[in-house]
Amino acid sequence: MRIEDMSIDQLLEMNKVICRRIDQLQDQENIQALSQLRVGSKVTFNGREGPKVGIVTKINRKSVIVLAEDDGMKQYKVSPGLLRPLRDVK
């Protein structure tokens, strides 16, 4: 069936299914990203003012609190999928 031929009710039902699937995929990505993080881990992410480096201070189910190193004591609430762990350079 073409989307142009669907009724409003059919489109709304399809929208619910699509939104549910998007939520499932985002949850899977967050779980994967969270598995790589620990409190005290050094991470990087792109903030509004550019790249940031910080330390993970708290891990929630859908967000991570990061204390930015270059902004003094500024904290950021960041989606886990936007964080990249930094590895220790030896």
N, C-alpha and C positions, 0 to 999 in steps of 0.2 A: 504494500500500500504506500502510495506517495504521500508525503507530508502535506501537500497542498489539498489532498482529498480527505484529510482527517478532520473530525469535529473538534470543537473546543474541549469537550470532555475527554476525548481520546488524546488530544495534545497535553492536557493537564495530567493525565495518568502517565503518559510517556515522560513528562517532565519529572514527576515524582520518582520514577524508576531511574532516570538518568542522574538525578541529584543524589539518590541513595548510593548509586555506584560510585560517583565522584567522591562522596564522603568515605566510602570503604577504601578506595585507592589512596586518599589522603591519609587516612588512619594507618594504612600499611606503611606508607612512606615515613610517617612520623615515628612509628615503632622502630623501623630500621634505623632512622637517624638517632633516636634516643638510645638505642643499644650501643652506639659508639661513644656516648657521652658519660662522664662521671663528674660529680661535684669536685671542683678543683682543676678540672681539665682546662687547658688553654685552647681557645677557639678564635676563629675569625669569621666575620660576616660583613655584609655591605649595609651600612646605615645610611640615613638620609644625607649625611655630610661626607659620605665616602666610606672606604674600608675601615673596619674597627677590629681591634684585638682585645680580648678580655678573658676573664676567668669565670667558669660556670659556678654560680653560687647556689642555685636551686633548680631542680628538675621537676616540672609538673607534667601532667598527661599530654597537654597540647602546647605548652610553651616552656621556655627555659629562661631563667633570669641570669644575665651576664653582667658582671662588673667590668666596665671598660677600663683598660690600663691607661689609655692616652687621654681620658676625660676626667681624671681625678677619681671621684667616687660616683660617677654617673652609672645608673643601672639601666639595662635594656631588657625588655620582655620580647623574646624572639621565638619565632616558630622553629622547631628543631630542624626542619628541612633546609633552613637558610644558614645553618651553622656548619662550619667546616673545622674539624679538629686539627690543631697544629701538633706536629710531631716534634719531639725534642731533637735538636740538631747537635750532633756530636762531632 
